Amino acid sequence: MLLRACPRCGGDLHVTEDVYGSFNQCMQCGHIQDLPDVRVTASVKRVTAKAKDNVAA
């Protein structure tokens, strides 16, 4: 939660998500700020490679 961070009313923002992605929403006025998508493909590839090594052993 980001306290007093709303650019419209100075209210509190909380992070939430729906089918379209993550966003900050003000608890007082309802203002919404979209958050950038986070991609974690590199770490997923490492975990997948480690899992394959463990199965092969």
N, CA, C and O atoms as a CHARMM CRD file, in Angstrom:
* protein
*
  228
    1    1 MET  N      0.84200  -1.16400   0.00000 PROA 1      0.00000
    2    1 MET  CA     0.00000   0.00000   0.00000 PROA 1      0.00000
    3    1 MET  C      0.89600   1.23900   0.00000 PROA 1      0.00000
    4    1 MET  O      1.88300   1.31500   0.73100 PROA 1      0.00000
    5    2 LEU  N      0.53200   2.17800  -0.81800 PROA 2      0.00000
    6    2 LEU  CA     1.26200   3.44500  -0.89400 PROA 2      0.00000
    7    2 LEU  C      0.40500   4.51900  -0.23300 PROA 2      0.00000
    8    2 LEU  O     -0.64200   4.89900  -0.75700 PROA 2      0.00000
    9    3 LEU  N      0.85300   4.99900   0.90900 PROA 3      0.00000
   10    3 LEU  CA     0.07300   5.97200   1.65400 PROA 3      0.00000
   11    3 LEU  C      0.19800   7.36300   1.05800 PROA 3      0.00000
   12    3 LEU  O      1.30000   7.81500   0.74700 PROA 3      0.00000
   13    4 ARG  N     -0.91900   8.03400   0.90000 PROA 4      0.00000
   14    4 ARG  CA    -1.01100   9.41300   0.41200 PROA 4      0.00000
   15    4 ARG  C     -0.29500   9.60400  -0.92200 PROA 4      0.00000
   16    4 ARG  O      0.37800  10.61400  -1.12400 PROA 4      0.00000
   17    5 ALA  N     -0.43600   8.63500  -1.83700 PROA 5      0.00000
   18    5 ALA  CA     0.29100   8.68500  -3.10700 PROA 5      0.00000
   19    5 ALA  C     -0.60100   8.93300  -4.31800 PROA 5      0.00000
   20    5 ALA  O     -0.09700   8.97700  -5.44000 PROA 5      0.00000
   21    6 CYS  N     -1.89300   9.09600  -4.13100 PROA 6      0.00000
   22    6 CYS  CA    -2.79200   9.31900  -5.26800 PROA 6      0.00000
   23    6 CYS  C     -2.54100  10.70000  -5.85800 PROA 6      0.00000
   24    6 CYS  O     -2.57000  11.69300  -5.13000 PROA 6      0.00000
   25    7 PRO  N     -2.29300  10.78400  -7.17900 PROA 7      0.00000
   26    7 PRO  CA    -2.03700  12.08600  -7.79700 PROA 7      0.00000
   27    7 PRO  C     -3.30200  12.94700  -7.89800 PROA 7      0.00000
   28    7 PRO  O     -3.20600  14.16300  -8.06300 PROA 7      0.00000
   29    8 ARG  N     -4.47000  12.33700  -7.80300 PROA 8      0.00000
   30    8 ARG  CA    -5.71700  13.08300  -7.94700 PROA 8      0.00000
   31    8 ARG  C     -6.21400  13.66700  -6.61900 PROA 8      0.00000
   32    8 ARG  O     -6.58400  14.84000  -6.55700 PROA 8      0.00000
   33    9 CYS  N     -6.22400  12.84600  -5.55500 PROA 9      0.00000
   34    9 CYS  CA    -6.80300  13.32300  -4.29400 PROA 9      0.00000
   35    9 CYS  C     -5.85400  13.24300  -3.10400 PROA 9      0.00000
   36    9 CYS  O     -6.17500  13.74200  -2.02500 PROA 9      0.00000
   37   10 GLY  N     -4.68000  12.61600  -3.28500 PROA 10     0.00000
   38   10 GLY  CA    -3.74700  12.46200  -2.17500 PROA 10     0.00000
   39   10 GLY  C     -4.09500  11.30800  -1.25400 PROA 10     0.00000
   40   10 GLY  O     -3.59600  11.23200  -0.13100 PROA 10     0.00000
   41   11 GLY  N     -4.95400  10.40400  -1.72600 PROA 11     0.00000
   42   11 GLY  CA    -5.36600   9.25300  -0.91800 PROA 11     0.00000
   43   11 GLY  C     -4.37100   8.10700  -0.99500 PROA 11     0.00000
   44   11 GLY  O     -3.28000   8.24900  -1.54700 PROA 11     0.00000
   45   12 ASP  N     -4.76200   6.97400  -0.43600 PROA 12     0.00000
   46   12 ASP  CA    -3.91000   5.78900  -0.34600 PROA 12     0.00000
   47   12 ASP  C     -4.13600   4.86600  -1.54200 PROA 12     0.00000
   48   12 ASP  O     -5.27600   4.57400  -1.90300 PROA 12     0.00000
   49   13 LEU  N     -3.03700   4.40700  -2.15600 PROA 13     0.00000
   50   13 LEU  CA    -3.11300   3.49400  -3.29300 PROA 13     0.00000
   51   13 LEU  C     -2.82100   2.07900  -2.83200 PROA 13     0.00000
   52   13 LEU  O     -1.94700   1.85700  -1.99400 PROA 13     0.00000
   53   14 HSD  N     -3.55800   1.12000  -3.38200 PROA 14     0.00000
   54   14 HSD  CA    -3.24700  -0.28400  -3.12300 PROA 14     0.00000
   55   14 HSD  C     -3.11700  -1.00000  -4.45800 PROA 14     0.00000
   56   14 HSD  O     -3.78100  -0.64300  -5.43200 PROA 14     0.00000
   57   15 VAL  N     -2.25300  -2.01900  -4.49900 PROA 15     0.00000
   58   15 VAL  CA    -1.98700  -2.76800  -5.72500 PROA 15     0.00000
   59   15 VAL  C     -3.00700  -3.88400  -5.83900 PROA 15     0.00000
   60   15 VAL  O     -3.25800  -4.61300  -4.87900 PROA 15     0.00000
   61   16 THR  N     -3.59100  -4.01000  -7.01400 PROA 16     0.00000
   62   16 THR  CA    -4.53400  -5.09100  -7.29500 PROA 16     0.00000
   63   16 THR  C     -4.35600  -5.49900  -8.74600 PROA 16     0.00000
   64   16 THR  O     -3.62300  -4.84200  -9.48500 PROA 16     0.00000
   65   17 GLU  N     -5.01100  -6.56500  -9.16400 PROA 17     0.00000
   66   17 GLU  CA    -4.88900  -6.99500 -10.55500 PROA 17     0.00000
   67   17 GLU  C     -6.18200  -7.63000 -11.02200 PROA 17     0.00000
   68   17 GLU  O     -6.99100  -8.10800 -10.22600 PROA 17     0.00000
   69   18 ASP  N     -6.35600  -7.62100 -12.34200 PROA 18     0.00000
   70   18 ASP  CA    -7.48100  -8.28300 -12.97600 PROA 18     0.00000
   71   18 ASP  C     -6.96400  -9.01400 -14.20600 PROA 18     0.00000
   72   18 ASP  O     -5.75600  -9.21300 -14.33600 PROA 18     0.00000
   73   19 VAL  N     -7.84100  -9.41400 -15.10400 PROA 19     0.00000
   74   19 VAL  CA    -7.40800 -10.17900 -16.27700 PROA 19     0.00000
   75   19 VAL  C     -6.52800  -9.36300 -17.21700 PROA 19     0.00000
   76   19 VAL  O     -5.83700  -9.93700 -18.05900 PROA 19     0.00000
   77   20 TYR  N     -6.53700  -8.04200 -17.09400 PROA 20     0.00000
   78   20 TYR  CA    -5.75400  -7.18300 -17.97600 PROA 20     0.00000
   79   20 TYR  C     -4.38800  -6.82500 -17.40500 PROA 20     0.00000
   80   20 TYR  O     -3.55900  -6.27300 -18.12800 PROA 20     0.00000
   81   21 GLY  N     -4.12500  -7.11900 -16.14000 PROA 21     0.00000
   82   21 GLY  CA    -2.83100  -6.82700 -15.53700 PROA 21     0.00000
   83   21 GLY  C     -2.96400  -6.18400 -14.16800 PROA 21     0.00000
   84   21 GLY  O     -4.05500  -6.11200 -13.60200 PROA 21     0.00000
   85   22 SER  N     -1.83900  -5.72000 -13.64800 PROA 22     0.00000
   86   22 SER  CA    -1.79200  -5.11500 -12.31300 PROA 22     0.00000
   87   22 SER  C     -1.97400  -3.60600 -12.39900 PROA 22     0.00000
   88   22 SER  O     -1.63800  -2.98100 -13.40500 PROA 22     0.00000
   89   23 PHE  N     -2.51000  -3.03300 -11.32700 PROA 23     0.00000
   90   23 PHE  CA    -2.69500  -1.59100 -11.27900 PROA 23     0.00000
   91   23 PHE  C     -2.79400  -1.12700  -9.83500 PROA 23     0.00000
   92   23 PHE  O     -3.12400  -1.90000  -8.93500 PROA 23     0.00000
   93   24 ASN  N     -2.49800   0.15900  -9.63200 PROA 24     0.00000
   94   24 ASN  CA    -2.72100   0.81600  -8.34400 PROA 24     0.00000
   95   24 ASN  C     -4.09600   1.44900  -8.39000 PROA 24     0.00000
   96   24 ASN  O     -4.47100   2.05500  -9.39300 PROA 24     0.00000
   97   25 GLN  N     -4.85400   1.31300  -7.30700 PROA 25     0.00000
   98   25 GLN  CA    -6.16700   1.94400  -7.23500 PROA 25     0.00000
   99   25 GLN  C     -6.28400   2.70600  -5.92600 PROA 25     0.00000
  100   25 GLN  O     -5.94200   2.19100  -4.86100 PROA 25     0.00000
  101   26 CYS  N     -6.77300   3.94200  -6.01900 PROA 26     0.00000
  102   26 CYS  CA    -6.94100   4.77500  -4.83300 PROA 26     0.00000
  103   26 CYS  C     -8.13600   4.27200  -4.02800 PROA 26     0.00000
  104   26 CYS  O     -9.19800   4.00100  -4.58900 PROA 26     0.00000
  105   27 MET  N     -7.96600   4.14900  -2.73400 PROA 27     0.00000
  106   27 MET  CA    -9.03800   3.67100  -1.86400 PROA 27     0.00000
  107   27 MET  C    -10.07300   4.76200  -1.58200 PROA 27     0.00000
  108   27 MET  O    -11.20100   4.45800  -1.19300 PROA 27     0.00000
  109   28 GLN  N     -9.69500   6.03500  -1.77700 PROA 28     0.00000
  110   28 GLN  CA   -10.62400   7.11700  -1.48800 PROA 28     0.00000
  111   28 GLN  C    -11.43500   7.53900  -2.71900 PROA 28     0.00000
  112   28 GLN  O    -12.65700   7.65700  -2.63700 PROA 28     0.00000
  113   29 CYS  N    -10.76700   7.76800  -3.86300 PROA 29     0.00000
  114   29 CYS  CA   -11.47800   8.30700  -5.03100 PROA 29     0.00000
  115   29 CYS  C    -11.62000   7.31700  -6.18000 PROA 29     0.00000
  116   29 CYS  O    -12.36700   7.58500  -7.12100 PROA 29     0.00000
  117   30 GLY  N    -10.92300   6.17200  -6.13200 PROA 30     0.00000
  118   30 GLY  CA   -11.05000   5.16900  -7.18300 PROA 30     0.00000
  119   30 GLY  C    -10.13600   5.37200  -8.37700 PROA 30     0.00000
  120   30 GLY  O    -10.20900   4.61100  -9.34200 PROA 30     0.00000
  121   31 HSD  N     -9.27500   6.38200  -8.33500 PROA 31     0.00000
  122   31 HSD  CA    -8.33400   6.63000  -9.44100 PROA 31     0.00000
  123   31 HSD  C     -7.48200   5.38700  -9.69200 PROA 31     0.00000
  124   31 HSD  O     -7.06600   4.71600  -8.74800 PROA 31     0.00000
  125   32 ILE  N     -7.22100   5.07800 -10.97400 PROA 32     0.00000
  126   32 ILE  CA    -6.46100   3.87900 -11.33800 PROA 32     0.00000
  127   32 ILE  C     -5.20600   4.26500 -12.11200 PROA 32     0.00000
  128   32 ILE  O     -5.25800   5.10200 -13.01300 PROA 32     0.00000
  129   33 GLN  N     -4.07000   3.64600 -11.75500 PROA 33     0.00000
  130   33 GLN  CA    -2.80300   3.78600 -12.48000 PROA 33     0.00000
  131   33 GLN  C     -2.35800   2.39400 -12.89400 PROA 33     0.00000
  132   33 GLN  O     -2.15300   1.52700 -12.04500 PROA 33     0.00000
  133   34 ASP  N     -2.20600   2.17200 -14.21100 PROA 34     0.00000
  134   34 ASP  CA    -1.71400   0.87700 -14.68000 PROA 34     0.00000
  135   34 ASP  C     -0.25400   0.70400 -14.29300 PROA 34     0.00000
  136   34 ASP  O      0.51500   1.66500 -14.29700 PROA 34     0.00000
  137   35 LEU  N      0.12600  -0.53000 -13.95600 PROA 35     0.00000
  138   35 LEU  CA     1.51200  -0.85600 -13.63700 PROA 35     0.00000
  139   35 LEU  C      2.13100  -1.58800 -14.81900 PROA 35     0.00000
  140   35 LEU  O      1.43700  -2.33400 -15.51000 PROA 35     0.00000
  141   36 PRO  N      3.42800  -1.38900 -15.06500 PROA 36     0.00000
  142   36 PRO  CA     4.07200  -2.09800 -16.18000 PROA 36     0.00000
  143   36 PRO  C      4.10600  -3.60000 -15.92800 PROA 36     0.00000
  144   36 PRO  O      4.18800  -4.04400 -14.78300 PROA 36     0.00000
  145   37 ASP  N      4.04300  -4.37700 -17.00500 PROA 37     0.00000
  146   37 ASP  CA     4.13700  -5.83200 -16.89400 PROA 37     0.00000
  147   37 ASP  C      5.54300  -6.22200 -16.47900 PROA 37     0.00000
  148   37 ASP  O      6.51600  -5.62400 -16.93800 PROA 37     0.00000
  149   38 VAL  N      5.65500  -7.21100 -15.62400 PROA 38     0.00000
  150   38 VAL  CA     6.94400  -7.71600 -15.16800 PROA 38     0.00000
  151   38 VAL  C      7.16400  -9.07000 -15.81100 PROA 38     0.00000
  152   38 VAL  O      6.30600  -9.94900 -15.73400 PROA 38     0.00000
  153   39 ARG  N      8.30800  -9.23600 -16.44200 PROA 39     0.00000
  154   39 ARG  CA     8.60600 -10.50000 -17.11200 PROA 39     0.00000
  155   39 ARG  C      9.73500 -11.20300 -16.36300 PROA 39     0.00000
  156   39 ARG  O     10.74700 -10.58400 -16.03300 PROA 39     0.00000
  157   40 VAL  N      9.56300 -12.48000 -16.10100 PROA 40     0.00000
  158   40 VAL  CA    10.55000 -13.24900 -15.34800 PROA 40     0.00000
  159   40 VAL  C     11.00900 -14.46300 -16.14000 PROA 40     0.00000
  160   40 VAL  O     11.23700 -15.52600 -15.56400 PROA 40     0.00000
  161   41 THR  N     11.14300 -14.32100 -17.43100 PROA 41     0.00000
  162   41 THR  CA    11.46300 -15.46600 -18.27900 PROA 41     0.00000
  163   41 THR  C     12.83000 -16.05700 -17.96700 PROA 41     0.00000
  164   41 THR  O     12.99300 -17.27400 -18.05300 PROA 41     0.00000
  165   42 ALA  N     13.82300 -15.24100 -17.60600 PROA 42     0.00000
  166   42 ALA  CA    15.16900 -15.76200 -17.34500 PROA 42     0.00000
  167   42 ALA  C     15.16500 -16.69200 -16.13800 PROA 42     0.00000
  168   42 ALA  O     15.75300 -17.77200 -16.19600 PROA 42     0.00000
  169   43 SER  N     14.52000 -16.29700 -15.05300 PROA 43     0.00000
  170   43 SER  CA    14.50700 -17.15200 -13.86800 PROA 43     0.00000
  171   43 SER  C     13.66600 -18.39700 -14.09500 PROA 43     0.00000
  172   43 SER  O     13.97300 -19.45100 -13.53900 PROA 43     0.00000
  173   44 VAL  N     12.62000 -18.30100 -14.89100 PROA 44     0.00000
  174   44 VAL  CA    11.79800 -19.47300 -15.19300 PROA 44     0.00000
  175   44 VAL  C     12.60900 -20.47300 -16.00300 PROA 44     0.00000
  176   44 VAL  O     12.49500 -21.67900 -15.78200 PROA 44     0.00000
  177   45 LYS  N     13.41900 -19.99800 -16.92900 PROA 45     0.00000
  178   45 LYS  CA    14.25100 -20.89500 -17.73400 PROA 45     0.00000
  179   45 LYS  C     15.27400 -21.61400 -16.85500 PROA 45     0.00000
  180   45 LYS  O     15.53500 -22.80000 -17.05500 PROA 45     0.00000
  181   46 ARG  N     15.86100 -20.89700 -15.87400 PROA 46     0.00000
  182   46 ARG  CA    16.83800 -21.52300 -14.97400 PROA 46     0.00000
  183   46 ARG  C     16.18800 -22.61000 -14.13600 PROA 46     0.00000
  184   46 ARG  O     16.75000 -23.69600 -13.99500 PROA 46     0.00000
  185   47 VAL  N     15.03000 -22.34200 -13.58400 PROA 47     0.00000
  186   47 VAL  CA    14.33400 -23.32100 -12.75000 PROA 47     0.00000
  187   47 VAL  C     13.95900 -24.53500 -13.58200 PROA 47     0.00000
  188   47 VAL  O     14.09100 -25.66700 -13.11700 PROA 47     0.00000
  189   48 THR  N     13.49200 -24.31600 -14.80900 PROA 48     0.00000
  190   48 THR  CA    13.12700 -25.41900 -15.69200 PROA 48     0.00000
  191   48 THR  C     14.34600 -26.26600 -16.02200 PROA 48     0.00000
  192   48 THR  O     14.25500 -27.49400 -16.03800 PROA 48     0.00000
  193   49 ALA  N     15.48300 -25.63700 -16.28500 PROA 49     0.00000
  194   49 ALA  CA    16.70700 -26.37500 -16.59600 PROA 49     0.00000
  195   49 ALA  C     17.15900 -27.20100 -15.39300 PROA 49     0.00000
  196   49 ALA  O     17.59600 -28.34000 -15.56200 PROA 49     0.00000
  197   50 LYS  N     17.06400 -26.65000 -14.18600 PROA 50     0.00000
  198   50 LYS  CA    17.44200 -27.39000 -12.98100 PROA 50     0.00000
  199   50 LYS  C     16.51500 -28.58000 -12.76600 PROA 50     0.00000
  200   50 LYS  O     16.97000 -29.65200 -12.36500 PROA 50     0.00000
  201   51 ALA  N     15.24300 -28.40900 -13.02400 PROA 51     0.00000
  202   51 ALA  CA    14.28400 -29.50300 -12.84900 PROA 51     0.00000
  203   51 ALA  C     14.57600 -30.62900 -13.83200 PROA 51     0.00000
  204   51 ALA  O     14.47100 -31.80300 -13.47500 PROA 51     0.00000
  205   52 LYS  N     14.93900 -30.29000 -15.06200 PROA 52     0.00000
  206   52 LYS  CA    15.27000 -31.31200 -16.06100 PROA 52     0.00000
  207   52 LYS  C     16.52900 -32.07400 -15.65100 PROA 52     0.00000
  208   52 LYS  O     16.60600 -33.28700 -15.84600 PROA 52     0.00000
  209   53 ASP  N     17.52100 -31.37200 -15.08300 PROA 53     0.00000
  210   53 ASP  CA    18.75200 -32.02500 -14.62500 PROA 53     0.00000
  211   53 ASP  C     18.45700 -33.00600 -13.49100 PROA 53     0.00000
  212   53 ASP  O     19.03500 -34.09200 -13.44600 PROA 53     0.00000
  213   54 ASN  N     17.57200 -32.63500 -12.58700 PROA 54     0.00000
  214   54 ASN  CA    17.22700 -33.50900 -11.46300 PROA 54     0.00000
  215   54 ASN  C     16.47900 -34.75500 -11.92700 PROA 54     0.00000
  216   54 ASN  O     16.66700 -35.82900 -11.35700 PROA 54     0.00000
  217   55 VAL  N     15.64400 -34.63200 -12.93900 PROA 55     0.00000
  218   55 VAL  CA    14.89000 -35.77400 -13.45500 PROA 55     0.00000
  219   55 VAL  C     15.81900 -36.73300 -14.19000 PROA 55     0.00000
  220   55 VAL  O     15.66800 -37.95100 -14.08800 PROA 55     0.00000
  221   56 ALA  N     16.78300 -36.18300 -14.93300 PROA 56     0.00000
  222   56 ALA  CA    17.70300 -37.01200 -15.71400 PROA 56     0.00000
  223   56 ALA  C     18.66800 -37.78200 -14.81000 PROA 56     0.00000
  224   56 ALA  O     19.14700 -38.84700 -15.20200 PROA 56     0.00000
  225   57 ALA  N     18.96100 -37.27900 -13.63200 PROA 57     0.00000
  226   57 ALA  CA    19.94500 -37.90900 -12.73300 PROA 57     0.00000
  227   57 ALA  C     19.42300 -39.12400 -12.02900 PROA 57     0.00000
  228   57 ALA  O     20.14600 -39.74400 -11.24900 PROA 57     0.00000
